[in-house]
Amino acid sequence: MPDAGKPVALVTGGSDGIGRALAVRLAREGYVVAIMGRRPELLQAACHDIDAAGGEGASHAFRVDLTDRGAFPKKIDDVVEKLGRVDLFVANAGTAGPSSARHFDAREAQRVIDLNVSAFMAGIAHVLPPMLERRSGHIVAVSSLAAFRGLPKSAVYCATKAFVSTFMESFRGDLKGTGVFTTTVHPGFVRTALNAGAKNLPFIMTPERAADAIWKAIKRKAPNVAFPFPLAAPLAAARLLPNGLYERFF
């Protein structure tokens, strides 16, 4: 059982990329951090970094395939059994893949939906009831700037991230006065395995810079955060454009 004075965070996709960087930052800020992922070697390496930031015992790794609808909720139960509760749930795990209309693959689309949407909802459904009972908790959902408008060759990814953002917007209204807070994160390009090898990505950030921005939003309980500003601002403005005008850009 963790130190009663330390809050407990659970980060999905916490073994790599934004999730790993945020888990390290949370440990540095005094959290006990549980991370979930599929690859044991990455989980082990991430735990080493988390413990280095937060001290021995700051990290706890749970190996699971989040798209396994039976295993994922049970792993959350394991986290609660070991650590006592989940104060902060970061639904970070996600994936992407090309989805051009001219070469659309429904099976590939379903793979993205299973993680970005179905597993996202399963996690929230399992951590939220105890938070409501305690009247305390914080849920962070990592969406994307791609949620703002449909982008060419990214239909499924954009749609799943738009789902996350709209879902959280609705929940935010439902949760007013309950003691449970929500934050939706809209990152731009972050240097992770998802875009390895991609060239000329504008305003690309390191995972550590992204984690800093997310932590600041968590700390002030911001309902939304979008970054980096030079990319977030025009994409946010694009939501106001009429469809006909927006589509002229492509």
ABEGO torsion letter per residue (X at the ends): XBBAABBBBBBBGAABEAAAAAAAAAAAAGBBBBBBBABAAAAAAAAAAAAAAAEBGABBBBBBBAABAAAAAAAAAAAAAAAGBBABBBBABBBBBBBBAABBBAAAAAAAAAAAAAAAAAAAAAAAAAAAAAGBEBBBBBBBAAAABBBBGAAAAAAAAAAAAAAAAAAAAAABGAGBBBBBBBBBBBBBAAABGBBGBBGBBBAAAAAAAAAAAAAAGBABBBOBAAAAAAAAAAAABBAAAAAAAX
